[in-house]
Structures are given as C-alpha cells and as structure tokens.
Amino acid sequence: MTKEQAERDMSKAEDQITSGDKTLDAYREKLGFHTEKEFQQVQRQHQTDYPGLLEKNRQIRGHIHQERKVLEKAETAHQNAFVRQVASLLF
C-alpha cells in the first residue's frame, strides 16, 4: 500500500465519519441531545418513564374494553327491543 493510497483511504474514512455525523445531527436535534452524556440522560429518563407509560396504556386499553362491552350490550338490547316490537305487531 502506498502513502497516497493510505491518505486517500484515510480521507475517505474521514468523509464517511463526517457524513455519518451530519446524518446523526438531525436525530440528535429531534431527540434533544448533542453529546453522549446528554444521550445517557435522555435514555435514563425514557427508561424511568417507560413502566409508567406501560401502566397508563394498560389502563386506557382496559377502559376501552369496558366501553366496548357496554356498547355491545346496548346494541344487543336495542336489537332485542326491535325484535320484541316486530313480534308484538305479528301477534
């Protein structure tokens, strides 16, 4: 390997690193960190918040399930009332 080829390879590697950093900058800004220390703080915050968010999600899904059951029972009652009404007209 010649010195020029090694310098070209190093330059190419540096360009790739610079390109990668530019790509990561958009994500860093979007996610709110610029250094590894800030990233670790954000990561710890997310890890701390995650169990609470899971529980909140579970509760919301439970409420949705209950509301769905209520609506299904109301729909069944409405259909039964209609059937009784039609049946009373026949007799």
Disulfide bonds with the S-S distance in Angstrom:
none
